[in-house]
Amino acid sequence: MDAVRASPATLGPAPNAASSRDDLLMAKAKELEAAFLSEMLGHAGMDADAEGSFGGGLGEAQFASFLRQEQARMMVEKGGIGLSEALFRAMGGGVGNA
């Protein structure tokens, strides 16, 4: 939350103030899309023990969420499903920059 607050150096009318705000909003929108995709991958069975995996067990089950999170983050980095753009606009990003 502190990143959203303006510091004394950015209080005046700065030409790139809207751009930095939009960058922050887009970063948060991408985080939300990655969290959504991670949950969907889990529900799609990405956590299921598969033949030929590392042997299953409690350790693999505990670390599967880290793998899912990284896979979701990479999906978003490569374009995702378009959810981050919709979230960005819903949060007010890009307004007044045209």
Beta strands, then each sheet from edge to edge (+ up, - down):
end
